[in-house]
Every structure is written in structure tokens, then in C-alpha cells.
Amino acid sequence: MAPQQPTDSSQPTAATKAPKPTKADQMTPELLEFIQAVDEYKRIHGRPFPSWGEVLTILTELGYAKWDGEEPIH
């Protein structure tokens, strides 16, 4: 049995790499809405790269919420 070559685990393999939608007609309405909201946030706040906290704020403003199964968790 031949020894296995080491693999670079930092690079996604073809089996794990998800296709990226690149054109508007390939994106879901939800994805387009999110992208537009992020772009608007960046423009208004002068932030080329929002923090994860800011992304969470954007999602919350879009109406996304964590649920406990019965109602939103605030």
C-alpha cells in the first residue's frame, strides 16, 4: 500500500466546496435582500467591512430572530 500524500486542509475540496451564486438571477430573493441591506449599511455607516455584530444587527433589522420553538427570544 502506497503512503498517502499529505493534504492541505485549508483548501476546500470539490466535495465540500459549495457553488457560489454570482448573478442576481441565480440568487434567492432573501439573499438579494440581505446583500442590499448590507450594502446600504456599509454606505450609510461608511464601513467597508461590517463586524459580525453589525451583521447581526442587519439581520435583526430584516426581521430575523432566534426562536425557542414558541416565540422569538429577545
C-alpha positions, 0 to 999 in steps of 0.5 A, a space after each residue: 500500500 502506497 503512503 498517502 500524500 499529505 493534504 492541505 486542509 485549508 483548501 476546500 475540496 470539490 466535495 465540500 466546496 459549495 457553488 457560489 451564486 454570482 448573478 442576481 438571477 441565480 440568487 434567492 430573493 432573501 439573499 438579494 435582500 440581505 446583500 442590499 441591506 448590507 450594502 446600504 449599511 456599509 454606505 450609510 455607516 461608511 464601513 467597508 467591512 461590517 463586524 459580525 455584530 453589525 451583521 447581526 444587527 442587519 439581520 435583526 433589522 430584516 426581521 430575523 430572530 432566534 426562536 425557542 420553538 414558541 416565540 422569538 427570544 429577545 
